[in-house]
Amino acid sequence: MEKLYYQLGEVAEMLSESASLVRYWSNAFSKYVKPVRNAKGNRQYRMEDVEVLKQIHFLVKEKGLTLEGAARQLSAGKAAVSKQVRVLDSLKAIRAQLVEVKKSL
């Protein structure tokens, strides 16, 4: 079952990035990522925010775009970027399964 909110550290772990980079991306892409603050002031991310951060991660780290380029890609068509991210996630999962099969042989 999916959680309703994810802490900054959990999101950073999902993306394999530092918490400071995720915080920076949240501030730089405030149009798309809107974390909720709890009573202590800590950021809490919804799954929609995590998906956008995954898209940003893909555009910046995988495709090598600048932050401005990533912002343009997101504004031009989030659906296309989302599809690419889902395909990449599926391929990574398949690879992990194949590695497990290879280990068991």
N, C-alpha and C positions, 0 to 999 in steps of 0.2 A: 504494500500500500504506500502511496506517495504521501510525503509530508506536505503540509500547507505552506510552511515557511522554512527556508534554509538559512543558516547562519553564514556569515562571510567566510569563515574557515572551511565550511563544508563545500561551498561553491568553489573556492580556490582549489580544494582537493579534487573536485570533479573535473576541473579544467587543467589540473596539473600546473598551476601557476601560483604565484605568491599572492597573499591576501592584499598587499599594497597595490599590485597591478590590477586586481579585480576592483578594488576601491577606486583606482584611477579611471578605469574604463567606465565604472558606474557614473562618475562625475563627468567624464568626457562625452558620454552618450546618454545624458540625462533625459533626452527626448524619448528614448526607447526603453531605458532601464530605470524603473522607479521603485527602489527598495523602500519598504516600510520600516519605520523606526519603532523599537519597543520602548518601554518605560525608561530603560537605562540609556537609550539613544543609540543602541546597536542596530546596524542594518540587518534586515531580514528580507530575503529574496523569495519571491513567488516562483513557481516553475516557469512561468512565461518570461520572467526576468532571466532565469538561468538559460533558457533557450536562446534568448537574444545575446547573452554573453557567450554562449557557444558559437553563435554565428560570428560575433566579433572576433573571437579567438581564431576561428577558421580563416576569416578574411585577413587578419593581421599576421598570424603566425604561419599558416599554411600557404596562403596565396601571396604573402609578402606585401600587402597593401599598407599605405600609411593610414593614420586615423581618419584623415580627411577623405581618403579614397574609400575606406570602409563605411564611413557615414554616407557617402554618395551611393554606394552599392545598396545599403540598407534602405535609403529613401527611394531608390529606383525600383527595388523589388525584393522585399523580404521573403517572398514565397520561393523564389529561385534559390536564394542563399540557404533557406531552410531545407530545401530539398537536397542540396549538395551536402549539407551537414548531416542529414539523416543517412544519406548514402555512405558517407565516410564512416559514420558510427557503425553502420551495418557491416561494412567491410572489415573494420577493426574487430568486431565481435566474431565474424567468420574466421578471421586470422587467429584469434585467441583459441577458438574451438579446434582449428587445425593443428595448432601447436600442442594442445592437450592430447589430441589423437596421436600425434607423432611421438610424444613422450610415453604414451601407453603402449606403443609398439615395441 
